[in-house]
């Protein structure tokens, strides 16, 4: 099992590619609130899922924060840590974005 400097397993390239593709193609269904006064209304004051990532040339990590599903269940409330606005993304993308480090890392098969 490969490990990074901290001794933790490294993510596998295919799994990282899948996650990167999802992040690159996340569709914003619509903007819900340009300037929300209470992120708790969307389940974002303590987001259920936070995906940290860096794009080429980024100095700092960006974070995509995912909150609750909409009442219909078809979308998720979301926001980026560097933006105020709350938007909707398709709920089916939760399965790809809701991965622990362990689940995207190589494991021994022997």
C-alpha positions as CSV (number, residue, x, y, z in Angstrom):
1,X,0.0,0.0,0.0
2,X,1.4,3.4,-1.0
3,X,1.4,6.1,1.6
4,X,2.0,9.8,1.6
5,X,4.4,11.6,4.0
6,X,2.0,11.2,6.9
7,X,1.8,7.4,6.4
8,X,-1.7,7.6,5.1
9,X,-2.6,5.6,1.9
10,X,-2.6,7.5,-1.4
11,X,-5.7,7.8,-3.5
12,X,-5.7,5.7,-6.6
13,X,-5.6,7.5,-10.0
14,X,-8.8,6.1,-11.4
15,X,-10.8,7.1,-8.3
16,X,-9.2,10.5,-8.2
17,X,-10.0,11.0,-11.9
18,X,-13.6,10.1,-11.3
19,X,-13.8,12.6,-8.4
20,X,-12.0,15.3,-10.4
21,X,-14.4,14.8,-13.4
22,X,-17.4,15.2,-11.1
23,X,-16.0,18.4,-9.6
24,X,-15.2,19.7,-13.0
25,X,-18.7,19.0,-14.3
26,X,-20.9,19.8,-11.3
27,X,-24.0,21.4,-12.8
28,X,-25.5,24.3,-10.9
29,X,-29.2,23.7,-11.3
30,X,-30.0,27.2,-10.1
31,X,-28.9,29.9,-7.6
32,X,-31.1,29.7,-4.5
33,X,-29.9,32.7,-2.6
34,X,-27.2,35.2,-3.6
35,X,-26.7,36.5,0.0
36,X,-28.1,34.0,2.6
37,X,-28.6,35.3,6.1
38,X,-28.9,31.8,7.7
39,X,-26.9,28.9,6.2
40,X,-28.7,26.5,8.6
41,X,-31.8,26.9,6.4
42,X,-29.9,24.9,3.7
43,X,-28.0,22.5,6.0
44,X,-24.8,24.4,5.3
45,X,-23.9,25.9,8.6
46,X,-22.5,22.5,9.5
47,X,-22.2,20.9,6.0
48,X,-22.9,17.2,5.7
49,X,-20.2,16.8,3.1
50,X,-17.1,19.0,2.4
51,X,-14.9,18.2,-0.6
52,X,-11.5,20.0,-0.5
53,X,-9.6,20.3,-3.8
54,X,-7.0,22.3,-5.6
55,X,-7.2,23.2,-9.3
56,X,-4.0,23.8,-11.2
57,X,-2.4,27.0,-10.1
58,X,-4.4,27.3,-6.9
59,X,-2.4,28.2,-3.8
60,X,-5.1,27.2,-1.3
61,X,-7.7,24.5,-1.2
62,X,-11.2,25.2,-2.4
63,X,-14.1,23.5,-0.7
64,X,-17.4,22.5,-2.1
65,X,-19.9,22.3,0.8
66,X,-23.0,20.1,0.5
67,X,-26.0,20.5,2.8
68,X,-29.5,19.0,2.9
69,X,-31.5,17.7,0.0
70,X,-34.4,19.8,-1.3
71,X,-37.9,18.8,-0.3
72,X,-38.3,16.9,-3.6
73,X,-35.0,15.1,-3.0
74,X,-33.8,15.8,-6.5
75,X,-31.2,18.4,-5.7
76,X,-28.7,19.3,-2.9
77,X,-28.1,22.7,-1.4
78,X,-24.4,23.6,-2.0
79,X,-21.9,26.5,-1.8
80,X,-18.2,27.0,-2.2
81,X,-16.3,28.2,0.8
82,X,-15.1,31.3,-1.1
83,X,-18.5,32.4,-2.2
84,X,-21.6,33.5,-0.3
85,X,-24.3,32.3,-2.7
86,X,-26.2,29.0,-2.2
87,X,-27.0,27.0,-5.2
88,X,-28.5,23.6,-6.1
89,X,-26.7,20.7,-7.6
90,X,-28.2,17.4,-8.8
91,X,-28.6,15.0,-5.8
92,X,-27.2,12.0,-7.8
93,X,-23.8,13.6,-7.6
94,X,-23.7,13.0,-3.8
95,X,-22.7,9.4,-4.3
96,X,-19.5,10.4,-6.1
97,X,-18.7,13.4,-3.9
98,X,-19.4,11.7,-0.6
99,X,-16.2,9.7,-0.3
100,X,-13.8,9.3,2.6
101,X,-10.1,9.3,2.0
102,X,-10.1,5.6,2.8
103,X,-12.7,4.8,0.1
104,X,-10.6,6.4,-2.6
105,X,-7.3,4.9,-1.6
106,X,-5.8,1.7,-2.9
107,X,-6.3,-1.4,-0.7
108,X,-4.4,-4.7,-0.6
109,X,-6.1,-7.5,-2.3
110,X,-3.8,-10.3,-1.0
